[in-house]
């Protein structure tokens, strides 16, 4: 795993080697083992290396093709590189290293952009063609590895993280107002935007070609839900089991110590079980726990660790979050408010003490329908079928208002469902999952920001993918939407930044694109069946996980936000939220923030989630916009 960066010099006399070294230093944590640069009259490339395969200097980058026509900087792992290498050797190619990087070089020389369809892995790479004077940049199918780029009329730069782009001189740091609204709705900034107006993300499954004439962006893969498998449930179970065994074993190839994240949930437990079956020595496992038992899953992880006799490591997050939070948030170059970033950082820090590569269970929920929000599909569809849209549009908002006055979680869920039912299915899905309702936004936002936003609404990000999905049923459409928004913009960003902050590579077998295609082809009732989420995946894991764990209520990687804001985060939050500032107070009215704060401290309301989003935004703003 590595970090990459670079720039073109077609129309702008971008910096010299010192600028490349500054970009590399900004992402040093992504690759502390080695670094290198390449510079000619038209392009500059930078690489930071975390050595995983072929630890010799032969694996250092930038790497050149045999004829020195191509130069590449690569971040990621190609899991089928040995098969691809064997095919290339049969065709007469010879290799100077044992890296997957050299395989990409030779594949591109043979097949150009078509090589992307042959690669199975997580990657972002930039390849410079010294003959055609064009820069080719690509990102993996599901967006596991990041790629940001800066574009103006005469400048172009790219990097694994925004901070490397900001290391260049005179970068325009104007904020994107739509992205600010997106952040508070989603807890992250969805692709292809970033928080900065001039910096964008190359979307997953896309490549771009940059030359003196301009930039061309092209999609090379999309996940289809149109072709539903006709095989029996038993056959699908057997096929999925075989596929998971294969993709898991491929992710265990490493020249450095390898282990696994073990949360105690179904997905990570299943992955650890399969790793144990494929390994002739104990798997190293790492678990994070909390003092608050309502959020602590370590006992369940311990049960799996004992069952498979793993070399188990545990760490409990005591009340010490405040002193580390500013450091942790600093690894995100734009506001990112998924609170599970905290335990993800700590489990990565713990794992790095024992291993350099960790295998994780990420992706199972999004691929196989593992969240509670997917289980409302039947209820919502039945109610939509029973009540015509005209009646729902007229009646259900009033019923939602009444439900919202009910105490506790029940009232909140009922209001969300009724509000969702008053809308189209796609808009209903957005409302159900938005982290801040329109009502809350309007009660907080400053008139100045609302005026700049005009008619913009964050639901555009959800509706674009919901309507784009080629599946016919609602479940397929919301899974496709989550895979293209929440998975790549939220979960994968969190895991990448928190693991790479600790120079740790994380691999996720359930996010193999073949697993994604298999899951997309399953009929809906084999993903969510009679109240059972991830039905077929659980059937595969049944022989490996005790029933008490396989079917227990999902906890998720949650943290006690409400208690934190009344306890250890209170001093930091009071400084960030209530003291005069140019960040948060340009987004929300001061008196509205104070109202939420007082209600939360009085325990008349729990506003932990909204307060957390505000706190993260202000901490980010102080770090990245303090000179504005």
N, C-alpha and C positions, 0 to 999 in steps of 0.2 A: 504494500500500500504506500502511496506516495502523494506528493503535491506537485502540481504543474502550473506554469504561468508563462506569459510571453506577450509580445506585441508585434505589430507590423510597423514598417517605416515607409510605406508607399507614398503617403502624402504629408507625413509629419515627421520631423527629425527627432523621433523618440530617443530616449536615453541610451547610454552606452552600457558596457558590462556592469558598471556599478549600479545602474537601475535594475538590471536583472538580478543582481545579488541582493538588492534591497527587497525585491519581490520574493525571492527565495527565503530570505531571513524572516519575512512576515509569516510564512507558513512552515517554518523550520520544524515545528512539532509534528507535522505530517510525515516528515522524513528526516530524522536526525542522523541517519547512518552515512549518507553521502549526498553530495550536491554537484551540479554542473550547469554550465550555460553554453549556448550557441548564439553567435551573432554574425550577421552579414549585413549588406547594405539595405536589405528589405525586410528582415525579420529578426526577432530575438526570442530565444526559447530558454526556459529555466526549469530545473527539476530538483526536487528534494526526494531522497530515497529512504524508504523503510524496507530493509532487505528481508525478503521472505523466501524467494527462490534464487538459487545460484548466488551465494553470498560473496563470490569473488568480484574483482573489479570489472570482469567481463559483463556484469549485469548493470553497470553504471549507465546513467543517461545524462544528456541526450545521447541516443544511439543512432549510428549511421548504417545504412544499407551497404552491402559489399561494394557497390560501385559509387557510393557516397552521393547518390542522387537524392535519397530520402533521409530526413532527420526526424526522429520521433521523441516526444516526451509522453510518458504513459503513466496513468494512475489506475490501479485496479488489479484484478486477477482474472485470467482466462482459464476456466476449469477444464476445457477440452483441448488445451494447447498440445498435450502429448499426442493425441490423435491427429491433430492438424499438422504437427511437426513430422509425424511418420508419413503422412501423405505427401508433404513437400519433399521429404527425403527421397521418396520413391520417384518423384518427378525430377530428381537430380540436384536439389538444393543441399548445400552444406551449411552447418551452423558453427558459430564461434563461441556460443554460450549455451546455457541450459535454461534460458528465460523465455517467458511467454511474450515479452516485448519483441524479441527478434522474430518470433513467429508472425506477429502482426505486421512487421516490416515487410517480410517476404510475401505474405498474403496480399497486402496492399499493392505491392509491385506486380503481382500476378492478376489481381481481380479488381483493383481500384475500390470504389465505395461498396461494391458487391461483397467485399470481404466481411462486412458487418453482419450479414445474414449467417455467416459461418461461425461467428464468435459466440461462445456461451460463457458469460461471466459478468462481472461488474467492471465498468471501465469508463474513463474519459481520457481521450488522448488527442494530441495535436501533432500533425505530420506535415512537414514542409517539403515541397517538391522543388528542388533547386533548378529543374529544367523548365517547368511551366510557371514557376514563380507564384505558386498558389499554396495556401495553407488550408489543410483539411482537419476539421475538428469534429469529434463524434462522442456521443454519450450512450450508455447502455440502455437496454429496452425499458427497464422499470425505473431508472433514475437512481440507482444505488450510489453512484459516484457523481459529485457535483461539478458543474461547469458554469461559471459566470463570465460575461463579456461586457466590455465598455465600448460604446459606439457613439461617435459624433460624425460630423461631415468629413473630417479628415483624420480621425484617430480610431484605432481599434486595439484593444488589449483584452486578455482573457486570463483566468486563473481558477484554481480549485476553490478558493475562498476570496471574498470581496476584499479582505484586508491586504491581499497582495496587489490588487489593482490600485487601492488607495495609497500604496507605497510609491506610486509614480507621481510626478509633479503635475500640478494644475488639473487635477481630476474634479470634474463638476459633481458636487455632492448635493445638488438640489433634490429634495425629497419628492416622492411620488404620492400625491394626496390620496389617490385611489388605493394605493398599497397600504396606507395608514388605516383606511376603513376596512380593507380586507383583513388586515392583521387582527383587529379587534373582533371581527366576525369569525375568523378561522383559528386564531392563535398563531398563525404563520402567514407569510406572504406567498400566495400561490404562484406557480410558474405561469407565464414566463417573466412576470414582474420581479423586481426586487424593491426594497424600500427606497432605493435611489433611482430617480427618473432615467438617468443615462446608463444604468447598469441593468442588464437582463440576464436571465438564466436560459441556457440552451435546454429546451424541454427534453425529457426522456425520449429515447427512440428517434432522435433527430441527429442529423449531421449538418455541418455548414462548411461552405467553401468560400474563402476570402482571397481576393486578389486585387490588383490595382483598379479594377473596374467596379468593385463593390462586393457585396455579401449575398450569398444564396443559401437559404435554409430549407432543408428537405426532411420529411418524415420517412423512415425506412421500415417501420413495423408498427402494427397496432393489434391490440388484443380483441379477438372476435368472440362473441357469445352466440353467433348465428347458428352454428352447426352443433346440435345437441347429440351426445353419444347415445347410441341405441343398445349398447351392451347391458347385460344384467347388472344388478347391484353387486352381486358376488364377483363378477368379472372386473367391474370397475374398482372394487376394493383390492383385488389381487394386482391389478395393473398399477394402481396408485402406490401400493406397498413396494412393488418392484422399482418404480420410478424414484420414490423417496430414498430407498436404500442406495440407489445408484448416485443420485445427486449429493447425498450426504457423504458417501465415501470419497467422491471427487473433491469435496471441500476439506478433506483431511490430509491432502497432499501439502507438505510444508517442510522447509529445511530449518525451521525454527520451532520452539515449543508451541504446542497447540492445545487449547482447552475449549470450554463451553460456558455460556451464560446459563444458569439454571434458576428460573424464577419460582418453580413449583406449579406453573400453569401447564396446560395440556401440550402446547406446542414445544416449549423448551424441554419438557420432560420426554416427549416423544423423540425429539432430535438427540438428546443425550442417550436414550435407550438404543437408538440406531447406531450412534457412534460407538457405544460400548460393544454392540454386536460385531462391529467392523474392526475393533481394535484388539490387539493382543496384550495391551497393558491398560491400567486404570486411566480413565479420562479425568482430566483436571476440570473441576466445576467450581463456579463462583456464584455466590448469592448475596443479595443485599436485603437487610431487614430493617424494621423500624421499632422504636420503643412502643409506639401506639399499636396495640394488637389488631385494631380494625384495619390496619394497612400492612400488616406483617405476614408474609407468605413463607418465611424462611423454614418453618417447621415442615411444610409440604415439600419444599426443595430438599430438605434433609432426608425425608423419607425416600425420595428417588435416589439420592446420593448413596444411601445405605443399601438400597435394593441392588444398585449396579456397582457397589463398592468403588465409587469414584474417589479421587483425591480431592476432597471438598474443602472450600475456603468460604468463610462467611464474614460479613462486615455489617454492623448495625449502625444506621444513621442516627446518632444521638442528636440532641438539640444543639447542633453546631453549624446549622445551615447558613445563618446570616454572615458569618465570618468568611465563608467560601463563595457566597452567591455572586458577588461582583466579579470575582475571578472566573467563575464558571460561565456566567453570561457573556463575558468578554470573548469567548470562543465563537459566539454567534455574531455575525457581522450585520445582521438585521434583527429587529425584535422577534423573539420566538418564545412563546409562552406555554408550551406543553409542560406542565409541572413535573412530569416524569423525567425531564432532563436531569433533575437532581440525582435520583437513584441511578440513572443511566451513567452519569459521570462517575459516581462512586463505585459502581460495579466494574466500570472500565479501569478505574484506578487500581482497584483490587486485583483484577485479572492480570493487569500488566506486570504485577510483581511476580507472577508465575509463568505467564505465557506471552507470546507476541501476536498470536492469532487466536481469536475466540469465535466459536460457532454459536449462532443464536437461532431462536425460534420465530423471528419476525416474519410476518406475511401470512400466517395461517388464518388469522381473523378476516383479513381483507379478501383472501382467495376463496375461503370456504364458508363465509358467513358466520363469523364468531361473535359479533357484537349484538347487544340487546336491540339496537336500532333496526337490525335486520329482521328480528322476530315479530315486529309489528306489521310486517308485510300482509299477513292474512287478515288481521283485524282491519287495517286501513283499507285494503281492497274490498272487503265485504261491506264496509260502511260506505265507500265510494259507489259501489254497485247499487246499494239500497237507496241512497239519497241522491237525486239529480243535482248536478253542479249548481244550477240556479238557486235551489233551496239551500245548499251548503254555503254558497257565497253570502246569502242573506241571513241565515239563521246561526251558522256555526261561530262566527265572530262574537256574537252576543253570548252564546253558551261558553265560549272560551273566556270571556270576561268574567262570567260567574264562577267558572272553574278556577280561575286565577286567584280568587278570594279564599279558596279552601286552604287550610293550613298544610304545611309539610310538602313532601315529595309528590304525594298523590295529586294535589292540586296543580302543581307545576307540570306533571306529566299529562294530566287531562287537558290543561290549557294548550300545551304544545301539540297534542294530537288533534284537538278541535281546530286549532289555528291552521295546522297542516291540511286538514280535510277541507278547509274553506278555499284552498288553492289547488292548482294543478299538481299532479304527483311530483314533478321535479321541484317545483317551488316548495311543496310541502316537505320534501326531503331536506332542502336547505333550511327551512324554518326549524325543523325538528333538531337539526344538528348545529345550528349557528350558536356560537358561544356568547353572543350578545344580540338580544332581540332588537328590532327596529324601535320599539318603545323605549328600551333602555338607551339606545344610541341617541335618540332625539332628546332624551332627558339630560344627556351629558354633553353633547357636542357643542362647540362654540359656533356662533352664527357665521364667523369668518370662514372656518373650515367647511361648514355645510354649504356656504355660498360657492366655494371653490369646487366642491364635488358636483354641484348641479344635480342632474338626474341620475348620477351613477349609483348603482347598487351592487354589493358584493355577490349577490346571487348569480350574477352573470357567469362567475367561475364554475358554479355547480351546474347551472342549466346548460352550459356549452357541452359538457361531457355527458350529462344525462340524455340530451337530445341526440348526441353523436353516436351513442351505443347502438350496435346493430342487433342486440338481443330484444326479444319481444316482450318479456315480462318485466315487471317493476324491480324484482330482486336483481336481475341481471344488470339493469340500468343503474341501480344504486351501487352495486359492487364495482361496476366499471367506473363510475364517478369517483368512488373512494380510492380506487387504485390509482387514478390519474390526478387526484388532488391530495387527500389526507395521507395516503401512503407515501408518495414521493415528496410532497411538500412538508409533511409533518414528521412521520415516523422515521423515514430514512435520513432526513436532515439531522434529526436528533441523534440517531445512532452514529452517523458519520462524524459529526462535530465532537461528540462526547468521547467517542473511542479514539479519534485521531488527536484529540487534545492530550491523550495519554500515550500517543504513538502505538496504538493498538489496532490491528486489523480485525474487522468483524465480517464473518461470512454467514449467509442465511440460505440454507438449502430450500426452504419453502418459498423462496423468491427466485428460484430458477425459472427462467421463462417457460421451460417445458411444463413445469408444475402449474404455472399460471394458465397456460393454454389448456392443460388437462382440466383444471378446476373450472375454467370458463365453459368447457364443453359439457359439464355435468348438468343433468336436469336439476331444477331448483329444489325438488324434494329430496335430493341426495346431499344437499348442502344444509338446508334447514327442514327438518322432518319432525312433525308432531311435537313441537316444543324443544327439540334437540338441535342446538346450534353445532355447526361443523360436523354434521352427522357422519359423512363418509370418512373424513379424516379421523374421527374418533373410532370408527370401526377398524381402521388400519392400526391405530395405536392400542386397541383393546388388549392384545396379548402382552403388551409391554408396560402398561400403566395400571395400577390398582383401580378398581371401580370407584373407590372412595375419592380418588383424585380426579379420575377421568370425568366424572359427572358432578363434581362440586361446583358451587356458584362461582362464577368468574369474578375475580377481584380487580384485575388490571394492575398496572404499575403506578398506583396512586400514591399521593402524599397528603398529609393532614393540613391542607391550606388554611382552613378556617381557624384552627388552633394556632398555627404559626403566626397569623396576623394579630392574634390577641396575646401572643407570647414573644418568642425570640425574634420575629421579624418586625415587631411593632416599632422599635426605634428607627430602624432603617426605612421602614415604610413611611413613618411620619415625616422624615427628612425629604424623601423622594416625592411623596404625594402632596404634602401640604405646604412645604416651604416654597417660596416663589421660584419658578423655573421657566425656562424657555421651551421646554420639551412638551411634557404632558399638558401644561396649562395652555399651550397653543392648540391642543386637540379638544380638551374638555374644560368646562367652566369650573372655576375653583370652588364655588359654593355647592355645585353638584357633587364634586369629589368629597368635600367635607361632609355632606349629608350621608353619603354611603359609608364613610369612615365612622361617623358617630353611631349610625345604626348597627354597624358590625361590632364596634366596641361595646355597645350596650347589649349585644346578643339578641336584639329584637329581629335581626336579619343575619343571614350568612352571605356575605358578599365576597368570600375568599377568592373565587375564580376571577371576578372582574378586577378586584384589587391586585391580584397577581399579574394580570395582563398589563395593568397600569404601571406597577412597579418595574416590571421587566422593560417596558417601553422607556421609562425614565432612565433606568440604569444604562440601557443601550444608548439613549440620546446623549447622556453625559459623556460617554466614552467616545462616540463617533461624531458628535456634532457640537462639541464644546467650543470649537473655534469659529462657529458660525455667528 
